[in-house]
Amino acid sequence: MVADAASPRRILILLADPHAAVAVRAIEQSSQPGATETLVSPVRGVDFFEVRGARGAELDAWWAQLAATTDRPVVLAAHEEELADWIPGLDADFVVAVPDADTAALYDHLENVRCSVGGSPRMLAALAMRTHGLLAQGADPARPVPPDPFALLVLAEHVRLTDSDPGAVGVPQEAPLSRRELLGVPRGATEPQPSTRPGLRSLLGRFAHGNREGPGQELGQSVLARKPVLVAVVSRKGGVGKTASAAAIAAILGEALDPFGHTAALVDANIGNPDAWGRLDIRGESPTVRDTVGRLVVGRDPQSPAWSHTPALAVYPESREAGDGYTPAEIQRLCTYLKLRHAAIVVDLPNRLPAFSSAEASVAASWIAEADVLVIPTTADPTALLGVIEYLDVESVRQRSVVVPYIVPKLREIRDAPEVRQMLDRIRAGGATIAEIPDDDRATLALIRHMAITEVGRELRQAYIGLAIRVIEAVGGSRTSR
């Protein structure tokens, strides 16, 4: 068959790295325009079907973000024991790499499987493309191609199946099946009860694009080009949207990184008033920052974090008993741990100037020393604006990149007040970048409904996407000395 350009064939990659990236690159360079859409699972091989526990829950959450189309997906996998037991009954076409003809014979009874004997990932991709009529004229994915410095694993765009998006074209309003319900059980195991919800064909295969605008691949690529990125969100005064800004930036970066198989993290370091996790809907119990540091100090592996319903965002809440703070060495060790696991880390700090005069000020100073960029939110309140100016004057902050989210007041008289304009000009003169955020009551609605602040309104969402872009653009820069 020849793929309809309006309905691309979905190709699910279950190959291990680096073979997955090679296969993706071959597919991208040789397919007909618009003929394919490639999805790389964060868990590969037979583990995709069998994984359980915390890792299985994370994969289920990733799986639940997918919307489906009406066509059968093509699955690229490498032979493993028990793989042939998972395939019967699945409404998908498999192309499996096998080491020899004897192994290929294990799949002879499966009509939806083609085998590639002893081939490279490019040859496996070539077989899949030729079998399903997806090749562009004259293309040969088996031919070696120059290395791509951005050989990133591109996932299909995710669609959230929630009540807040009832108008998404072609998206069923039934709750999506779990990964295990979709894939069934190995041959010989007890079959689950029939479900009234859509099966594999109608759910796994449909990746219809919703109406919500995403942050775009450019932001994810920018983060990966600079990773690991640590963003410290600070303030001198409360009530300026510091925690909301931290949660929103983290959510947007998680969305931007999700298509590339990477994650972001939101860390609540506000030891005096920990509440960053209250800005997001998270699944399950999460170890606190205090728990994580305690394990690192004694050489034990920390527990897995909780994950927000926002794609690819881990959440590290703080303990209510964290008032004693941490030593600089403990924070440095935690930073190292987080940077090894996440491409971007956003830290919500106490409302203190960095110093070593108190536990909260010391925590702020230690995290700022590790940060790549500072975010200092403000309102039009002259006290808040003065707090930003005071922060910019601190010696440890002077040469750092700073982005200032400015919540623009609704009342024109306040926006145009000379005192407000003069202070904003002083902030710009100090080398900080100002990103305007609308004063929107739906930010409070997000708290009430336990939603990400990026999910309650298009204008607010686009403003925070713009803020996240400015934050990443600022990484690596320095402010002009005053």
MIMIDREN-171242 format. One line per 10 residues: number of its first residue (from 1); for each residue y, x, z of C-alpha. Coordinates in pm, whole numbers. Each point is the difference from the previous one (the first is absolute). Example, Ala and Ser with C-alpha at 12.3 -4.5 7.8 and 13.67 -1.06 7.14 Angstrom:
1> -450,1230,780 | 344,137,-66 $
! end
This chain:
1> 0,0,0 | 361,107,-49 | 222,-36,304 | 285,-246,-16 | 323,192,66 | 125,-294,205 | -303,21,228 | -86,365,73 | -354,92,100 | -16,114,360 $
11> -184,325,71 | -103,66,361 | -63,369,75 | -259,86,268 | -27,369,-92 | 75,268,258 | 299,232,-30 | 82,192,-214 | -216,-189,-252 | 190,-325,56 $
21> 330,159,-106 | -163,147,-313 | -144,-339,-97 | 330,-178,61 | 186,254,-213 | -252,-36,-284 | 27,-380,8 | 381,4,7 | 23,238,-297 | -255,-168,-225 $
31> 18,-376,58 | 169,-248,-227 | 352,-83,120 | -31,-262,273 | -380,-12,-35 | -90,136,344 | 113,-1,360 | -155,255,233 | -73,-50,369 | -121,289,216 $
41> -170,-102,322 | 96,190,317 | -374,-1,86 | -237,116,-274 | -365,-13,-91 | -255,-208,191 | 232,20,300 | 220,-252,-181 | -277,-257,54 | -137,118,334 $
51> 292,126,208 | 49,-180,331 | 196,42,323 | 366,105,2 | -24,163,-341 | -162,-312,-140 | 277,-214,148 | 261,218,-169 | -183,-32,-333 | -29,-376,46 $
61> 374,-17,58 | 64,205,-315 | -242,-224,-190 | 171,-314,128 | 325,106,-168 | -155,-37,-345 | 53,-301,-221 | -252,-68,-274 | -11,-85,-369 | -262,-191,-192 $
71> -167,295,-175 | -286,220,124 | 108,337,139 | -158,325,-115 | -119,220,288 | -37,379,-38 | -238,156,255 | -233,293,51 | -368,-51,84 | -93,-6,366 $
81> -301,-131,182 | 22,-378,49 | 275,-44,-261 | -244,-185,-229 | -79,-237,287 | 363,-110,27 | 59,-82,-367 | -229,-301,-70 | 197,-324,-11 | 345,161,-10 $
91> 231,-140,-266 | 115,342,-116 | -101,259,-262 | -107,337,140 | 5,339,-168 | -195,247,215 | -18,379,-22 | -360,118,51 | -145,353,6 | -299,-60,-229 $
101> -198,-255,-201 | -240,-71,288 | 289,-108,216 | 142,-210,-281 | -331,-190,-9 | 79,-137,347 | 269,-214,-164 | -202,-116,-304 | -57,-347,145 | 372,-60,50 $
111> 167,-153,-305 | 350,68,131 | -47,379,35 | 43,283,-251 | -91,355,102 | 161,330,-98 | -255,281,37 | 128,335,125 | 354,-58,-121 | 344,80,134 $
121> 242,-264,135 | 168,2,-342 | -331,-80,-170 | -61,-280,252 | 345,-141,-77 | -68,37,-373 | -323,-201,27 | 176,-275,192 | 286,-16,-248 | -223,0,-310 $
131> -244,-255,145 | 275,-250,69 | 222,61,-302 | 291,145,193 | 64,323,-194 | 319,50,-194 | -65,87,-365 | -99,365,-32 | 2,62,376 | -274,202,168 $
141> 12,-2,381 | -285,252,14 | 230,264,-150 | 160,226,265 | 369,-68,59 | 271,219,152 | 26,-29,378 | 251,-257,120 | 210,110,298 | 30,-367,92 $
151> -373,-74,-31 | 43,-274,254 | -244,-282,42 | 179,-308,-132 | -112,-328,155 | 58,-347,-134 | 306,-173,144 | -89,-199,307 | 72,-369,47 | 27,-147,346 $
161> -185,-334,34 | 218,-167,260 | 178,-328,50 | 324,184,-67 | -97,57,-363 | -137,-334,-124 | 145,43,-346 | -187,310,-108 | -141,-70,-342 | -376,-42,-10 $
171> -52,77,368 | -234,-241,182 | 128,-133,328 | -340,22,167 | -45,285,246 | -140,306,-184 | -359,101,54 | -66,306,208 | -131,310,-172 | -351,-65,137 $
181> 3,-364,-110 | 108,108,-346 | -262,268,-38 | -295,-175,161 | -278,187,181 | -262,253,-116 | -317,-134,-157 | -247,-114,264 | 265,-73,264 | 83,-347,125 $
191> 231,-179,-240 | 321,-148,146 | 65,-372,-11 | 163,-115,-326 | 377,11,14 | 235,-265,-134 | 256,265,-85 | 23,187,-335 | -274,253,-71 | 15,355,-131 $
201> 90,-101,-354 | 304,-203,98 | 125,229,278 | -93,361,-67 | 104,-14,-363 | 344,-159,30 | 291,234,59 | 278,-238,-105 | 344,132,81 | 198,-209,244 $
211> 370,-71,1 | 85,237,284 | 165,321,-113 | -164,313,133 | 162,333,79 | -133,147,-325 | -223,298,-71 | 298,238,-9 | 53,-32,375 | -366,71,75 $
221> 4,302,-230 | 321,127,164 | -160,-22,344 | -313,179,-117 | 209,277,-160 | 158,63,342 | -284,-91,238 | -39,2,288 | 337,-164,64 | 115,-71,355 $
231> 288,-247,42 | 167,-27,342 | 189,-326,60 | 258,51,273 | 315,-156,148 | 256,49,271 | 30,-372,73 | -245,-289,20 | 21,-315,-207 | 63,174,-334 $
241> -332,-78,-166 | -167,334,75 | -351,-132,58 | 32,-250,-286 | 106,284,-232 | -291,219,113 | -252,-281,-57 | 149,-92,-339 | 7,359,-130 | -359,54,116 $
251> -115,-325,-165 | 165,88,-333 | -142,353,4 | -345,-140,79 | 25,-229,-302 | 120,286,-221 | -283,231,109 | -278,-260,-7 | -59,17,-379 | -62,374,29 $
261> -253,-20,281 | 238,144,262 | 142,-152,318 | 316,-16,207 | 29,-25,379 | 243,-167,237 | 24,178,336 | 172,-160,298 | 158,288,192 | 252,-220,182 $
271> -148,76,340 | 270,-195,185 | -53,-326,-190 | -308,19,-226 | -15,-288,-249 | -42,127,-358 | -341,-166,-40 | 164,-335,84 | 172,18,-340 | -330,-7,-186 $
281> -316,-206,-3 | -274,246,86 | -375,-47,11 | -198,84,311 | 74,216,299 | 171,330,-63 | -7,317,206 | 347,80,128 | 196,318,-63 | -78,88,362 $
291> -375,-38,-69 | 22,207,-317 | 194,285,161 | -237,-1,297 | -301,49,-226 | 169,270,-207 | 96,197,310 | -363,22,117 | -136,68,-348 | -152,-344,-66 $
301> 32,-196,-323 | 244,-291,38 | -117,-353,-66 | 83,-165,-331 | 336,-181,-2 | 54,-369,-60 | 104,-99,-351 | 279,-236,-94 | -62,-281,-249 | 258,189,-203 $
311> -203,218,-241 | -90,352,111 | 205,3,320 | -146,136,324 | 175,-96,323 | 15,218,312 | 155,-205,285 | 124,154,321 | -129,-63,348 | 216,-191,246 $
321> -76,284,242 | 142,272,-223 | 326,39,192 | -74,361,97 | 19,101,-364 | -166,301,-163 | 54,372,-23 | 125,147,-331 | -342,163,-42 | -178,-335,36 $
331> 227,-162,-259 | -49,294,-235 | -378,-36,31 | 23,-374,-67 | 217,67,-307 | -257,241,-138 | -275,-256,52 | 198,-279,-172 | 106,218,-294 | -363,84,-75 $
341> -84,-373,-26 | 304,-172,-149 | 231,76,-291 | 297,-153,181 | 70,-49,371 | 287,-214,129 | 88,45,369 | 207,-246,206 | 187,204,263 | 187,-88,322 $
351> 369,-91,-7 | 104,344,117 | 176,307,-132 | -247,291,-32 | 9,217,313 | -230,121,275 | 186,-181,277 | -244,-293,35 | -346,-104,-116 | 137,-229,-276 $
361> 258,251,-123 | -267,272,0 | -236,-215,-208 | 282,-63,-248 | 79,372,-21 | -365,100,-50 | -65,-253,-278 | 330,81,-176 | -104,367,-4 | -310,-104,-199 $
371> 174,-250,-230 | 76,44,-369 | 268,-268,-3 | 187,-207,260 | 81,-369,-30 | 286,-124,222 | 53,-377,-39 | 330,-167,85 | 186,-328,-5 | 375,-45,-55 $
381> 51,9,377 | 244,290,58 | -212,114,296 | -308,22,-224 | 193,184,-273 | 134,243,258 | -357,54,117 | -97,112,-352 | 295,240,-11 | -102,142,338 $
391> -353,54,-127 | 125,179,-310 | 196,237,227 | -306,113,197 | -82,362,-81 | -370,-63,-66 | 90,-279,-246 | 288,162,-194 | -206,166,-271 | -258,-279,-32 $
401> -20,-266,-269 | 124,-333,135 | -15,-353,-143 | 197,-277,170 | -118,-360,-53 | 319,-206,39 | -49,-370,78 | 283,-152,-199 | 168,-285,190 | 26,-343,-161 $
411> 367,-43,93 | 231,160,-253 | 270,66,258 | -242,227,185 | -124,172,-316 | 355,80,-110 | 139,92,342 | 179,339,-24 | -170,125,319 | -344,-69,-148 $
421> 82,159,-336 | 146,310,163 | -310,56,212 | -230,-49,-300 | 210,257,-188 | -42,243,291 | -378,-50,-15 | -2,71,-375 | 223,303,51 | -259,129,245 $
431> -252,19,-284 | -204,-311,84 | -118,-248,-263 | 82,-365,74 | -244,-270,-111 | 126,-357,30 | -228,-263,155 | 102,-369,-6 | 54,-174,333 | -286,-248,-35 $
441> -127,-229,276 | -343,11,-162 | -44,341,159 | -26,-189,329 | -233,-251,-167 | -233,289,-81 | -26,74,372 | -69,-362,86 | -274,-31,-263 | -145,348,61 $
451> 69,90,-363 | 118,327,-149 | 378,-13,-42 | -58,83,-367 | -184,-331,-55 | 260,-262,96 | 253,14,-283 | 44,161,-342 | 352,134,64 | -99,149,333 $
461> -315,149,-151 | 188,162,-288 | 254,144,242 | -276,165,203 | -168,130,-314 | 334,160,-90 | 23,144,351 | -349,150,-22 | 86,156,-337 | 315,160,144 $
471> -197,129,298 | -256,176,-219 | 270,132,-234 | 169,156,304 | -311,195,103 | 56,370,-46 | 376,-27,-19 | 250,102,263 | 337,-133,103 | 312,192,-86 $
481> 128,197,295 | 317,-153,136 $
! end
